[in-house]
Amino acid sequence: MKLIFNKNNAGNAELKEHIGFLDNGTSFENLKRFIRNATLTVQDIIGKETYDVIQAMYEAGNDQEPNIFYIDALQDAICIEAYRRYVPSNDVGHTVNGRRMRVDDHEKQAFEWLLDRDNDNMERMYYQSLDQLLTTLESLASWKATDQYKKLNALFVSKTQDFQEFFDINNSRYLLLRLTPGLRQAEQMAILPRLGKDEMTALKEDASQKAELLALVKEACVYWALSWAMKGRLTVTLFPEGVLQRFVGERTTTQGKQPPMGNEYAWAAQEFMQDAERLLLRIEESVAPEVEESIEASEPNYTFGFDDDDAFVTT
């Protein structure tokens, strides 16, 4: 695997460009193994083919628009993910006498709650960089040819604006991508049994005559996927601030964090599922007349030529 860094031994400058707060003592060589691991992680998100296309642009020195935007966005995501993996082990000194706290005359070790906040902040920075990367890739043909892109765009809720209409995710393309399994589960377990395969296909291909039904389906899928996510499948830091953010107490250890009160995650999952079920009931009610008409039309009329007014059959 070729890295998208350190061409002409400029790795240190590239790191500093993307992580401005990086200490001058931290070199490319320090982060190299973490960059390699982060690259594999990002490859899983955008597909190896897409990565290879952008890496080839980098190798060729093709830094004209829009290529430079692809390169910068990809480097940014990989840099931040690599650094946040590296920094926990760099917080302490690894000496012949074991691990030691780093302290000198001008610096002192940060409190654990400060480290927690910084870790959360860097995690959010990583997700934001992925959002920017995915936004940039919308104009790249190799990205649109990936399985990740095709699977998402085959769903009723395939755009951030589809999700935003019912729940605020800050137009996060990465979060929408991570919610794909939940959205797919909603379609297979909740929508398909109610609409049937033919109706689902028709609704995806042309919803112009059934806009109200499509809106109900999309909203039900959104709340179903949120319930799916809250059951421990996605980290809460993926979501916008204020959505079940864990409370970090100002104490000296990470174990001092106050636990969620009343199991908010399970409560939220239940609330979202109740919203989804209410919408599914409305979907059932909206398609019921069509189902009844279909059944009536398919029922044979066994009259055998009898007249209801004759006396042939008596009770």
FENKAKA-V380800 format. One record per pair of residues at least 24 apart in sequence whose C-alpha atoms are under 6 Angstrom apart, sorted by sequence separation. I is the first residue (numbers start at 0). J is the second residue. D is the distance in Angstrom with one decimal. If there is no record, write none. Layout:
BEGIN
i=I j=J d=D
i=I j=J d=D
END
This chain:
BEGIN
i=185 j=220 d=5.4
i=229 j=264 d=5.7
i=182 j=220 d=5.7
i=185 j=223 d=5.9
i=38 j=77 d=5.8
i=229 j=268 d=5.3
i=37 j=77 d=5.5
i=130 j=171 d=5.8
i=130 j=172 d=5.4
i=182 j=224 d=5.1
i=226 j=268 d=4.1
i=37 j=80 d=5.8
i=130 j=173 d=5.3
i=181 j=224 d=4.3
i=37 j=81 d=5.3
i=80 j=125 d=6.0
i=226 j=271 d=5.1
i=79 j=125 d=5.7
i=181 j=227 d=5.7
i=226 j=272 d=5.6
i=34 j=81 d=4.9
i=33 j=81 d=4.8
i=222 j=271 d=5.2
i=223 j=272 d=5.6
i=3 j=54 d=5.5
i=76 j=128 d=5.0
i=223 j=275 d=5.5
i=76 j=129 d=5.8
i=222 j=275 d=5.2
i=219 j=275 d=4.6
i=17 j=75 d=5.6
i=219 j=278 d=5.6
i=72 j=132 d=4.9
i=156 j=217 d=5.9
i=49 j=141 d=5.4
i=49 j=142 d=5.5
i=112 j=249 d=5.5
i=111 j=251 d=5.4
i=110 j=251 d=5.8
i=111 j=252 d=5.1
i=111 j=253 d=5.9
END
